[in-house]
Amino acid sequence: MRMFSATVIIGAMLLAGCRQPLWRAEDRMLLDNAKILARQTLIMDTHIDVPYRLNDKMDDVARGTSGDFDYPRAVKGGLDAFFIVAYVPPEMEQDGTARAFTEKTLDDIQQVVRRHPDKFALARSPEEVRAQFGDGRVSFILAIENGAPVEGDLTNVEHFFRRGVRYITLAHGKCNHICDSSYDNERKWHGLSPFGRELVAEMNRLGMMIDVSHLSDESFYDVLKHSRTPVIASHSSCRHFTPGMERNMDDAMIKAMAEKGGIIHINFGAMFLNPEVARKSKERWDAIDAYLAEHKLEGEARQKWVAEYKKAHPVGSATVADVANHIDHVVALVGIDHVGLGSDFDGVGDQVPVGLEDVSCYPNLIYELLRRGYSEADIRKICGENFLRVWSQILLAAQTAR
């Protein structure tokens, strides 16, 4: 597959919310094919943060909203199923509210499904995702981002599994009782904690997927060492394009995960995709952190200052071509069977790429992949079949071990 720079993006998807500045008439047929393929292909996204967005502003996702996800745009974009993520802020481990917050978030998600059974459905297995494909509903699969609500008790893992949770991102922005985070300078465990190793074994037993996004490199390799089954990165990208960003995965990690049968899902956030945006984003956050530490702003004053500073210091944007570049890189490293889509919609704020602004825009990415020479079979793998295969393998391993 050839790699293209942002300057040669020429497709124009005439979809609400998807910005494409240029149009070339000879691409219209390929564009139409992309739209058709989006409708016919089972498109899965392994990480969308809509619940946390709704904590700040309650929207009716069955109708149009101000965020990245809602039902009308999901239908327009061909999104069939996604992991709807119960994100748990790291500080909740310290104040003891993590589990209660997670339970409420899961309740809220299930309430949305109960209110709109014609639009949404819960799915707990690959078979249920496939059975619901094409019936007009968008499937929700539950996930937890940050293992804090496990609270050091393995019985909580089975509890969440029975509630329908199918993966846990072991950590988020801070070290927790399970492992170290890529974002945290503190490396308390230098990998998994003793409990973290027990947790990995229990998740393997249940058939719950282990998500290594956000983990430190040491934690990643420790998970890989102790897991009997493949692991996933639900919303990570390639460090090859963002040197020094531990949050992304380097080539050796991608190869090691693929050798174990796992899969990386490309994050759409501009700072994870584009080296210049990554550099400017780090500089901006360093400046924000320094100011906040000096002036000790809290609450609304803190939020207002951060929003104003970000507005005054833009970092630029990525494009749909950047996402395709990361897919190209994974395919060149480990083949077509180990890459998928994990947008992080509603979790990356204003850093969505040009051409992939929300869930109506997946056809733009399909168009870009077709333009680069990917086959329809390749695109079906990237859009969902790769992930469903890995998920099935994890479940089979759990059943076989019982």
URNORGI-V62608 format. One record per residue. N is the residue number from 0. PSI is psi as a letter, one per 30 degrees, with the letter a starting at -180 (NA if undefined). NEAR is the number of other ideal C-beta (glycine too) atoms within 10 Angstrom. Layout:
# URNORGI-V62608
n = <N	N>
psi = <PSI	PSI>
near = <NEAR	NEAR>
This chain:
# URNORGI-V62608
n = <0	1	2	3	4	5	6	7	8	9	10	11	12	13	14	15	16	17	18	19	20	21	22	23	24	25	26	27	28	29	30	31	32	33	34	35	36	37	38	39	40	41	42	43	44	45	46	47	48	49	50	51	52	53	54	55	56	57	58	59	60	61	62	63	64	65	66	67	68	69	70	71	72	73	74	75	76	77	78	79	80	81	82	83	84	85	86	87	88	89	90	91	92	93	94	95	96	97	98	99	100	101	102	103	104	105	106	107	108	109	110	111	112	113	114	115	116	117	118	119	120	121	122	123	124	125	126	127	128	129	130	131	132	133	134	135	136	137	138	139	140	141	142	143	144	145	146	147	148	149	150	151	152	153	154	155	156	157	158	159	160	161	162	163	164	165	166	167	168	169	170	171	172	173	174	175	176	177	178	179	180	181	182	183	184	185	186	187	188	189	190	191	192	193	194	195	196	197	198	199	200	201	202	203	204	205	206	207	208	209	210	211	212	213	214	215	216	217	218	219	220	221	222	223	224	225	226	227	228	229	230	231	232	233	234	235	236	237	238	239	240	241	242	243	244	245	246	247	248	249	250	251	252	253	254	255	256	257	258	259	260	261	262	263	264	265	266	267	268	269	270	271	272	273	274	275	276	277	278	279	280	281	282	283	284	285	286	287	288	289	290	291	292	293	294	295	296	297	298	299	300	301	302	303	304	305	306	307	308	309	310	311	312	313	314	315	316	317	318	319	320	321	322	323	324	325	326	327	328	329	330	331	332	333	334	335	336	337	338	339	340	341	342	343	344	345	346	347	348	349	350	351	352	353	354	355	356	357	358	359	360	361	362	363	364	365	366	367	368	369	370	371	372	373	374	375	376	377	378	379	380	381	382	383	384	385	386	387	388	389	390	391	392	393	394	395	396	397	398	399	400	401>
psi = <k	l	k	k	l	f	f	g	k	f	l	j	j	i	k	k	f	j	k	j	f	l	k	k	e	f	f	e	e	e	e	e	e	e	e	e	e	e	e	f	k	j	k	k	k	g	j	k	g	e	e	e	e	f	e	e	j	j	l	j	f	f	a	k	l	f	a	f	k	l	e	e	e	e	e	e	f	g	k	e	k	l	j	j	k	j	k	j	k	e	f	f	e	e	g	g	g	e	e	e	e	e	e	e	e	e	e	e	e	e	e	e	e	e	f	i	f	f	e	l	k	k	k	f	l	e	e	e	e	e	e	f	k	g	g	f	l	k	k	k	k	k	l	k	j	j	g	e	f	e	h	g	j	f	f	e	e	e	e	e	e	f	f	f	k	f	l	k	j	e	l	c	f	l	k	a	g	e	a	l	k	f	f	k	f	k	i	e	f	h	b	k	l	e	e	e	e	e	e	e	e	e	e	e	e	f	g	k	k	k	k	g	k	f	l	l	e	e	e	e	e	e	e	e	e	f	k	f	l	l	l	l	j	f	i	l	a	k	f	e	f	i	k	f	j	f	e	l	k	l	e	e	e	e	e	e	e	e	f	g	g	a	k	k	k	k	k	f	k	e	f	f	e	k	e	e	e	e	e	e	e	e	e	e	e	e	e	e	e	e	e	e	e	e	f	h	k	l	b	e	e	e	e	e	e	e	e	e	e	e	e	f	i	l	g	a	l	a	l	e	e	e	e	e	e	e	e	e	e	e	e	e	e	g	l	f	g	h	k	a	k	i	e	g	k	g	f	g	b	g	g	k	l	k	f	h	f	a	f	f	g	e	f	e	e	e	e	e	e	e	f	f	g	k	l	e	e	e	e	e	e	e	f	e	e	e	e	e	e	e	e	e	e	e	e	e	e	e	e	e	f	NA>
near = <16	7	12	18	10	16	8	9	22	17	25	20	26	9	21	13	17	23	18	20	10	10	13	10	7	7	17	12	9	14	22	12	15	24	19	14	21	26	14	12	22	20	27	28	29	30	30	26	23	24	21	16	22	20	12	9	9	10	16	13	24	16	11	14	21	8	20	26	26	22	23	16	23	25	17	21	28	23	28	26	27	27	31	27	30	25	22	25	17	18	12	18	25	11	9	10	16	23	19	11	18	25	15	14	22	20	10	14	20	16	10	20	17	9	11	17	9	10	19	22	19	18	25	16	15	23	12	15	21	16	13	19	17	11	10	10	22	24	25	21	23	23	25	28	28	27	28	29	26	28	14	15	13	16	9	17	22	15	15	23	19	10	15	16	23	23	25	27	26	31	31	23	15	20	22	27	18	27	30	29	25	22	16	17	8	9	14	14	22	12	21	24	20	9	17	24	19	16	28	24	14	17	29	20	18	20	21	24	28	24	31	28	28	27	32	23	16	16	26	28	18	23	27	19	13	17	21	14	23	22	26	27	28	27	32	29	34	26	22	18	18	24	11	10	20	16	22	27	26	17	15	12	21	25	15	18	25	19	12	15	16	25	26	31	27	30	29	30	25	27	27	28	29	26	16	14	22	26	17	17	22	15	12	18	14	10	12	16	10	10	14	15	9	8	11	8	15	9	7	8	11	15	12	11	15	16	10	10	14	16	9	8	13	11	20	14	20	29	25	29	27	29	26	25	25	25	26	20	21	26	18	12	17	20	11	17	17	22	26	26	26	28	31	27	27	24	21	19	13	12	21	23	26	20	28	30	22	24	29	25	32	28	27	32	30	30	28	26	24	20	20	17	9	20	11	15	9	21	21	16	23	27	25	25	19	22	28	19	16	22	23	14	16	28	19	12	17	17	9	7	11	7>
